[in-house]
């Protein structure tokens, strides 16, 4: 899977074609998600899904901006899964794996749909990165932390960073 991850990261970079902000965002979320998952000791199968979903979580943003002139999460969730599916079709992965990645990509802004640890960790990693990138104020950070963070590692990171 490690070789496939390298190739998938390359595919994401090529897809975003010069959009350094989006590429860097995906790489940061991937790094936090990978690390949180490993430190939380989640099963290997879920770790793989988490890492792939982290790399591709915002893959629908380019098409959302083209079609709807918006980077809104609701449009990313509509446009992301078909693009993720198209990118992943060349990889030797099961339909269940593909469906799970697409579910997470297609719902990563719908927090009441979090149904397992892979999805939970992606949400936490995305928040950790977005708090910095969007310059979110401390009062809002505290609300996010209380409402959305469940893993011990994610809580440690957000406490330490913000």
C-alpha positions in Angstrom: 0.0 0.0 0.0 2.9 2.3 0.6 3.8 2.5 -3.1 0.2 3.1 -3.9 0.1 5.9 -1.4 3.0 7.6 -3.1 1.3 7.3 -6.4 -2.0 8.5 -5.1 -0.3 11.6 -3.6 1.2 12.2 -7.0 -2.2 11.8 -8.7 -3.7 14.3 -6.3 -0.9 16.8 -6.9 -1.3 16.4 -10.7 -5.1 16.7 -10.4 -4.8 20.0 -8.5 -2.4 21.2 -11.2 -0.5 24.1 -9.6 -3.1 24.9 -6.9 -0.4 24.9 -4.2 -2.9 25.9 -1.5 -5.1 22.9 -2.1 -2.1 20.5 -2.5 -0.6 21.7 0.7 -3.9 21.4 2.5 -4.3 17.8 1.4 -0.8 16.9 2.4 -1.2 18.5 5.9 -4.5 16.7 6.5 -3.0 13.5 5.3 0.0 13.9 7.7 -2.2 14.6 10.7 -4.6 11.8 9.9 -1.9 9.3 9.3 -0.2 10.1 12.6 -3.4 10.2 14.6 -4.6 6.9 13.2 -1.2 5.3 13.9 -1.0 6.6 17.5 -4.6 5.6 18.1 -3.7 2.1 17.0 -6.6 1.7 14.5 -6.8 -1.5 12.5 -4.6 -1.5 9.3 -7.6 -1.7 7.0 -9.2 1.4 8.5 -5.8 3.2 8.5 -5.5 2.6 4.8 -9.0 3.9 4.2 -8.2 6.9 6.4 -5.0 7.8 4.5 -6.6 7.5 1.1 -9.6 9.5 2.2 -7.3 12.2 3.7 -5.4 12.6 0.5 -8.6 12.9 -1.6 -11.0 14.5 1.0 -11.2 17.9 -0.9 -10.8 16.5 -4.4 -14.2 17.9 -5.4 -13.3 21.5 -4.7 -12.0 22.2 -8.2 -15.1 21.0 -9.8 -17.3 22.7 -7.2 -15.7 26.0 -8.1 -16.1 25.4 -11.8 -19.7 24.3 -11.7 -21.1 26.3 -8.8 -18.5 29.1 -8.4 -18.2 27.9 -4.8 -15.9 25.9 -2.6 -18.7 25.2 -0.2 -18.5 21.9 1.6 -21.9 20.8 0.3 -20.7 21.1 -3.3 -17.4 19.4 -2.5 -19.4 16.5 -1.1 -21.4 16.2 -4.3 -18.4 16.5 -6.7 -15.8 14.7 -4.7 -16.9 11.0 -4.8 -17.1 10.6 -8.6 -13.6 12.2 -9.0 -12.2 10.1 -6.2 -13.7 7.0 -7.8 -12.2 7.9 -11.1 -8.7 8.5 -9.6 -8.8 5.3 -7.6 -10.1 3.0 -10.4 -6.5 2.2 -11.5 -5.6 0.9 -8.1 -6.2 -2.6 -7.1 -8.7 -2.0 -4.3 -11.9 -3.7 -3.4 -15.3 -2.2 -4.0 -15.9 -2.0 -0.3 -12.7 0.0 0.2 -13.6 2.3 -2.7 -17.2 2.7 -1.4 -15.9 3.6 2.1 -13.4 6.1 0.8 -16.1 7.7 -1.4 -18.6 7.8 1.6 -16.0 9.6 3.7 -15.1 12.0 0.9 -18.7 12.6 0.2 -19.7 13.4 3.8 -16.6 15.0 5.4 -18.5 18.2 6.0 -21.5 16.4 7.5 -20.4 15.7 11.0 -23.5 13.9 12.1 -22.7 11.1 9.6 -19.4 10.2 11.3 -19.9 6.4 11.8 -16.4 5.0 12.5 -12.9 5.8 13.6 -11.5 6.4 10.1 -14.1 9.1 9.5 -13.7 10.6 12.9 -9.9 11.0 12.6 -10.3 12.6 9.1 -12.6 15.2 10.6 -10.2 15.9 13.4 -7.2 16.2 11.1 -9.1 18.5 8.7 -10.2 20.7 11.7 -6.6 20.9 13.0 -5.4 22.2 9.6 -8.4 24.4 8.9 -8.1 26.2 12.3 -4.7 27.5 11.2 -5.5 28.1 7.6 -8.7 29.9 8.3 -7.3 31.8 11.3 -10.2 30.6 13.5 -10.5 32.5 16.9 -9.9 30.7 20.1 -13.5 30.8 21.3 -14.5 28.9 18.2 -11.6 26.5 18.5 -12.8 25.6 22.0 -16.3 24.9 20.6 -14.9 22.8 17.8 -12.7 20.9 20.3 -15.5 20.1 22.6 -18.1 19.3 19.9 -16.0 17.3 17.4 -12.9 15.8 18.9 -13.1 12.3 20.3 -9.6 10.7 20.0 -7.1 11.2 22.7 -4.4 12.0 20.1 -6.6 14.6 18.3 -7.4 16.2 21.6 -3.7 16.4 22.6 -2.8 17.9 19.3 -5.5 20.6 19.3 -4.7 21.4 23.0 -1.0 21.7 22.2 -1.4 23.7 19.0 -4.2 26.0 19.9 
